[in-house]
């Protein structure tokens, strides 16, 4: 994204945020009491009003009703081009992840966050450079573990599928004991009825996703999104043509990977249990 486009996009968020703050100012609500009323945290309200996070459609509807603004916020939000409605930050992906109908995930360097053990996650954050403090590592690890609450979602968690590179399962991040615990956890997760796991063997001579990892996500409103991540940057893609192209790529990856049965067999081999 160019600096000009990003500036324009943030201007849209700021205008809508200022408008929402103005309407709130005409009521007895504070940011704290509004957050409590909406069952969100105060930072969500503050971020929206300050233009750091775009007001989402359901909240816009709720605020219009609460502030009696005759749909003003919803109408303003509708004027924002669709491709500008999602900020390119991981927090927005995580919000969608929590309520997703389905997730398809490809990783080439580390075990996906939703499948990490606490020890492995801490070791991953321990690899961060410049280094994180002990407190920062502990905080980030706890936040990552909190995301795994999606597995306890009722009546069912999202349907999930993961494609992992074999090298991930052989790289001893945190040491051999941490890796063994992580492999054991993956083996247990592979038995879940709503989760599929496939491994791409290192000796493959063709590969459909050399450009890097991706997550394909279907929201509860059945919108198709893709999350792409690189060096300290993330981008949530909602352009239908681009998301469709990534779905085709993911489908090819699945055909290039070991079957789910053979992938479980490889995990057993690595665990010494075949």
N, C-alpha and C positions, 0 to 999 in steps of 0.2 A: 504494500500500500504506500502511495506517495505521501509526503508530508502534507501536501495541499488537501488530498482526499481525507486524511486523518483529521486535519484541522476542521474541515467542513463537517465531518461526521460528529466530532466532539461538540461543535457548535450546535448541532441539532439536539444532542443530548442535553446540553446546558440550557438551551431555550426551554425545553420541555420540563427540565428539572426546576428552573426558576419559576415557571408557571405553576407547577405543582406546589412549590414552597409558598408562592403567593396565595394560592387557594387555601392552603393549610393555615396560613396566617390570618385568614378571615374566620377561623374556627377556634375553639378552645384547645385543639390538639397541639401537643408538642411533638418533636420527633420521637421521643421515648413512648409517649402514650399512643401515638399513631402506630408505631412498630408493634406495640403490645396488642392493639386492636386488630392489626393485620396478621398477627402471629409470625412476624419476622423479627430479625434483630435490628437494633437502632442503626448499625452501620449500613444496612441495606437501604434504609430510608435516606440517610445522610448522603450516601454515594449517589443515589438517584437525584436528589435535590441539587447536588453540586456538579452534576453532569459527568461523574466518573462511571456511572452505570446507567444504561438506558432504561427508562420506565417500560415494564413489560405489559402486554395487553390485559391480562387478568387484573393486575394491580391498577391499571388505568381505569378499567371499568369499576372496580371497587372504590377508587378515590372519587370518580365522578358521582357515584351514588352517595358516598359519604359526605362529600363537599357540596352536593346539589349543583353541579356545574353543567348540567345538561349535555354531558358527553364531550365537553371541551377537550379534556386530556386525551380521550380515545381518538377524537378527530385529529388532534395535533400529531399523535403517534402515527396515525394512518398516512400522514404526509411524508413521513420518513421513508426513503427508498428501502425496500426489503433487504437489500444486500448490506445496508448500514445498521440493521436493527440488532446485531449481535456484536458486542465488543470482542476484540481479539485477545482475551485474557482467559487463563485457565479456569478462573472462578466461575465464569459463565458456562463453560463446558461441564464443570462439576455440578452446577445447578441442574442442568439437563440430565446428567448421568444419574442423579438421584431418583428421577421420576421416569426414566426412559422405558419404552416398551421393549426395545432390543438394542444390543451392543455388539458390534463386530470390531475386533481389535487386532492389529498387527504390530508387533514389536521386534526390533532387531538388535537391541543392546542390553536391555534389562527386562526382568519379569514385569508385566503390567502392574500398576499400582494396586488394582483391585485384587490381585492374586498374591501380593507380597506378604511375607511374615513380618512381624515387628522387627526381628533381628536383621532380616535382609533389607527392609526399608531403611533402617538406621545406617546400615553399611552403605547403601546407595547414597544417602545424604552425606555420609562421611567422605564420599569421593568428590564432593562438590569443591570446585576451585574458582575463585578464592575460597578458602575453608570457611565453613560455618562454625559458630561457637557451639559449645555443648548444649546450651539452652535452645539455640535455634534448631539444632538437629533433633532434640527431643520434641520440640513443638511441631516441627514438620512431620515427624514420624507419627505423633499422636493424631495430627490432622489427616494423614493418609489412612490410618487405621479407622478413623471415624467414617471415611467414605465407604468402608466395607459393610456398613449397616444396610446397604442396599440388598445384601444377601438375605436379610431377615424381613424384607418387605412383604406385606400381606396384601392379597392372598398369594401372590407369586412375585419373585424377583423378575427382572427383565430376562428375556431369552438372550443368552450370551454365547459368543463364539470367539476363540482366541487362536491366532496363528503366531507361533514363536519360532525364532531361529534356534537351531540346535546349539549354536555357540553360547547362547544365553544360559543353557543348562549345564554348560561345562566351565563357564567363567566363575572362579571361586571368589566372588565379591563377598568380603567379610570373612573369608576363610572357608576351609572345607566343611567344617561343622555347620556353619550358617548355610552354605549351599545345600548340604544334605537335608537340613531341615526344610529348606525351601522346596527342594524336589519332592520331599515327602508330602508337603502341603499341596503341591500341584497334583500329585497322584490322587490325593483325597478329593480335590476339587473336580477332577476329571470324572468322578463317579456321580456328580450331581446331575439330575435329570434335565435341568434347564441350561446346562453348560457344555459346550463342545471345545475340545482342545486338539490342535494339530501342530505338528512340528515340521519345519522345513529342514531337511538334512543339509549339512554343510557341503556335501560333495555334489550338490545340484549344479548343472552347467547352464541352466536358464533360470531367470528370476524376474517376476513381474513388478516388484516394488523396490528396486534398488534406490529409489529416491528417498526412502525413509519410512518411519512409522506412520500409522493413521488409525483413527477410530471412527467408525461409521455408526451413527446413532439415529434411532427412530424415536421421536418425542411422543408423549402421551396424546398429543393432538395429531399424530401420524405425519409429522413433518420430518423430512430426511435431512440430516446434518452430517457434517464431517469435521473432525478436529485433527489438525495437523500441527506438529510440534517440532521445533528445532532448537538451536542453541539459545536458551533463555528467551524464547519467543513462542507464542502459540497463536493459532488462527482458527476461528470457528467459521467454517464454510457452509453457506446455505444456498448458493447458486445451484439450481436443479441440474444444469448441464454438467457442472464440475463434480457434484456429488454422484451423479450417474456414472461419470467416467471412473471415479474411485470405486464404485460398487463393481464395475466390470473388472477393475484391477484386483480387487479383493477376491472375486470369484475365480480368477486365474490363479491367484496365490493358493487358494484352497485345493485346486487341482494339482498344483506343483508340490504340495505338502504331503507328508505321510498321512494315511487314513487315520481316523481317530483311534482305531484299534491298534494299529502299528505304532502310533504315537505313545499310547499307554505302554506298549511293549518296550519302547525305547526308554521311557521313564523307569520301568522296572529294571532294565539293564543297567542304567546309570545308578540305581539304588542298590544294585547287586541282588535283586530279588527275582530274576527271571529263572 
